[in-house]
Amino acid sequence: MAEKIPATVITGFLGAGKTSLIRHLVENNQGRKLAFLINEFGDLGIDRELLLGCGIEGCEEDDVVELANGCICCTVADDFLPAMEALLERDSPPDHILIETSGLALPKPLVKAFNWPEIRSRVTVDGVVTIVDAAAVADGRIAPDPVAVQAACQDDPALDHDDPLEEVFEDQLSCADIVVLNKCDLLHQDDIGSLRDGIAKRLRAGTKIVRAAHAKLDPAALLGLQSASEDDLDNRPSHHDGADDDHDHDDFESFVISFGAIDDAEAFESRLAATVQDHNILRIKGFLDRPERDRREAIHGVGPRLHRYFDRDWKPDETRQSQIVVIGLTGLDRSAIENAILG
């Protein structure tokens, strides 16, 4: 029997650095022929565009498959399996497959899908990599303190402390073979140690933790783990075990704002940061049309931290426009957010 093709599942919350990690792995792929499955929550395929805009050899358009019909863990049969089969049926199959889930995805249903007969004999989960925004978690923005929540529940059992963000975060941690604490350059060394200890208490035995800045890690630390994670599902607990792998994304919503050219990017970024803070927006990502610039500017951020850079030239047949995706908990005031951002 031919050796199975390894696949690495890269998961993590919104803005943790999954796409940056994939770009780094592409830049340092050591001659491997890689293929990518990119899944996003939202109507605009930002992450695929960011990856294709990197200009790195070995990152060709046909190698990057976007699954844009919903969260990958909810559309396994309709989207994931056909995409995987198409990759495997190529005349020259990839040496390694990288799968980037959306920031709201639960990794366990996806890992479970590798037991489907269509792909089980040909692909194995080399490992599940969960990337964590260390600075955000240290601030308590993405992952509320579970100990404090439990204590409050014990003090007043009538209170409802259900937090969907916390459930998603815990599921991503519990399924991991390795956890990447990213953006450690934004933290003091002592804070990194305390955060690492807190994360370690929430992991199953044997899960490794590594530190990173700008998602830069030696690929040897993440690829070639040979975990066969699909054979170890019982040791990867989920809040949704026994629920037919179904979970509710009604806790979250997203929308796209399209607008014209941006003359003053600094002023725009300031408005954007203020809007994120005022409306408790979880994630912002998109592209800006800058007049008199031949290159498209990417902008993305989690919480109040925003980052901009020019990623590629505008294509001759491409309509120049600015677009951003806004992601947050259900109940976002779209009209107020648009007015605040556009000024």
N, C-alpha and C positions, 0 to 999 in steps of 0.2 A: 504494500500500500504506500502511495506517495506520502511524503511528509506533509503535515498540515501547515497551511499558511498562518502565521501568527497575526493576531489583531490586538491592538491596544485601544482600550476604551478610555478616553480622556473626559472626565466629568469635573464638575465644580460649579460654584455659584456664579451668578451674573457678574461679569467683569473681573473674575479672578485671574485671568491670563491664559485661558485655554488656547486661543488662537495664536498668541505670542509664543507659547510653548511649542505648538506645531510648527510655526515658522522657524524656530530655532532648531527643531529636529530635522527639518528639511535642509537647512543650511549645513547641517553636520550629519548627513545621512550615511556617510561612509560607503557610498556606492550602492546602497539598497534601492530597489525600484519600489517606491511608495505609492499607495493610493489612499484617498481620503474620502470619508463620508462626513459631511458637515450638516448638522441639524440645528435649526434656530427656532426660538419662540418669537414670533413677529412676522410681519408681512413683507419685510425687505431683507434680501439675502446679503447682509453686511459682511458676515464672517467669510463667506466664500470669496467675495470681492476683495476683502483685505488680504486673503491668502494668495489669490491670483495676482494681486497688485504688487507682490513682493519682488518679482523679477528674478527669482532664484531658479537656477537650472534644476530640472527634475520636478518642477511644480507646474505641470502643463494643465491646460483647461480640461482635457479628457480624464485626467487623473483625480479631479476634484468633483465629487458628486454631492449635490445639495439635496437634502430632504426637507422640503419646505411645507409639507402638508400637515404639520402639527408636530407635537412632541414625539420624538422617536420611540419613547417607551410606551406610547399609546397607539402607535401605528406600525407595529412590528410586521404584521402580516402584509399590510398594504404597501408599505414603503421600504422598510429595511431589508426584508428577505429578497425581494426582486432586485434591489440595488446590489446586494451582495452577490447574488447569482450572476448578474451581468458582469461584475468585476472578475469573477472566477472563470467565466466562459471566454474571456479574452484570449487571443492567440498568445499573448505574453502576459500571464497573470502577475500580479504584484508580488514582491518578496515579503512585504509587510503592509498591513492595512491600519491606518489611524482613523479612529472614529471619534469625532468631537460631538458630544451631546449638547443640547441646549442647557442654559443655566438653571432651568426648572425641571430637568429630567431626572427620573429615578433610574439609576444604573442597573439595578437588579433585573427588572424585566428584560432589558436588552441583553444582559449576560445570559439569562435563561433562554433567549431565542437562539443561542448558538447550539442548543440541543435539538433544534428542529432538524429533521432528516435531510432537508435540502442542503444544509451546509455543515452538519456535524462532522462528516467524514473528511471534510476538506479544509476547515478553518477551526482554530482554537483561540480562546481568549488568552493571549500572552500575559496580560495583566490589566487591572483597572487602576488608573492613575487619577486621584482626586486632587485638584489644585485648589488651594485656599488662599484668599486674599488676607494675608496675615495682618496687615494694618487695619482693614475693615473689621475683622473679627476681634482684634484687640480693642477697637473702639466700641464693640458691642452692637454695631449697626446691622450686620448680617445675621449673626447668631446670638440671640438673647441668652442670658445665663440660665441653663437648664436647672441648676441647683436652686437658684432663687425662685424660679417658677414653681418647682416642686414644693419648696417650703411654703409658698403662698397658697398653693392648693391644699396643703395639709392644714394650714391655719383656717381656711375657709373653703370647704369642699364644694360650696354652691357656686364658686367662681369658675368661669370658663376661661382657661388659659391656653386653649388650643392655638398654636402659632404655625401656620403652614410653612413659613420660611424655615423655622427650626426643624420641622419634620423633613423637609427636602435636604437640608444640610446634614442632618443625622444619617439619613439614608445614603447620601453620597460618601460619608465617612465610613459607615459600617460595611460598605461594599468594596472599599479600596484595598488593593494590594500594597500600594505605596501612596503616601500623602506628601504633596509638595507645598510647603509653606512659602508662598511667593510674596514678593514685595518686602522682604525682610530688611531691605535697605532703608525703609521708612520707619523702622523701629529701633529703639535702643536695645543693646545686647541683652540686658536683664529682662526686658519685656518679651523678647523672643523666647528666652528660656521658660518663662512662666506660661506663655501661650502654648509652647510645645508640650509642656507637662499637662496642661488642660486638655489639649487635643488628644494626647496619648491615652488619657483615661476613657475616652469615648470610642476607642478603636478596638477591634477584635485582636486576639493574640497573634503576633507575627507580622502585623502591619508596620511597615517602615515609614519613618518621617525624614524628609530631607528639606533643606533650606535653599531658597533661591532668591535672586534679585533679577527683575525683568525676565523671568521664566527661563533663565539660561542655566542649563544643566547638561552634563555629559550624557549623551544618548545611551551610553552603556548602563547608566543607572536606572533607566526607564524601559528600555527595550531588551528583549531576551530574558524576561523574568521566568518564562515557562511555568506560569501559575496554573494553567488549565482551569481558570476561574469558573467555567461552566460546570465543572465537576465538584464544586465546593459551595454550592448555593445554600445548603443548610447552615453553613457557618457565617452567612452574610445576612443578618436580620434586617427586616424592613418594617416600617410602620404599616405597610400595606400587604404584608403576608396574609394569605387566606382571603384576599379581596379580589381574586381573579385578575391580579396585576393591574387593576384599575385605580386611578387616582384622579383627583379633581383639580383641573387647572382653572376653575372658576374663581379661585382665590387671586389670580393674576390677570392683568390685561395689558395690551400693548396697542400702540397706534403709530402711524407714520405721519410726519409733518414734512410737506414739500414746500419749498420756497425758492426765491431767486438768489442772485449773487450776494455775497457778503463782502462789503468794502472794509469794514473795521472788525477784524477777527477777534481782537482783544476785547472790544466792547461786547461782541456777541458772546464770547466765552463767559464774561462776567454776568451777563443776563442769564445765561444757561445755568451757571453755578448757583445763582440766587434762586432760580426756579426749581432746580433739583432740591434745594434745601427747603423752600417754602412748601412744596407739594409732596415731599417725602418720596421722590422718584428713586427707584432702585438702580436703574441702568439707562444710560444714554449712549447711542452709537450711530454713526452715519458719516456722510460726506458733505463737504462744503465746496461750492463753486466760488473761487476767488478771482475777481476780474484781473485781467492782465497777467494771469499766471497760467502756464500751459499744463500745470500739474494739478490733480485733484487732491484736496486736503481731507484726510480722515480725522474724525474726532470721536472720542469715546471716553467713558468714565463710569465709575461706580461711586455712588454717594456724591460728595462734593468735589472729588478729585477728577479733573479732566485732563486729557492729553490730546495734542494735535500734532500731525505730521503729514507731509506730502508723500503720498504712496505711489502714484503713477501718473503718466501723462493721460490727459483726456483723449479718447479715441476719436478719429476724424468723423465717424458716423454716429457719435454718441451725443445725445442732448445734454447739454450742461445744465445742471440744476443742483440745488442743495436739498438733501433729505436726511432726516434723522428719525430713529426709532426711539420711542419712549416706553419704558417698561416699569410697571409698579403694581402694587396691590389693587384689587378691584375697587373702583370708586374714584379713580382719577378724574379731575375736572379738566377735560380736554380743552374746552374753550378757554379757560383761564390760563392753562399751561401754554397754549398756542399764542395767546395775546402777550403773555409775559416774555416768551422766547423771542417772538418776532418784533416786539417793541411797538 
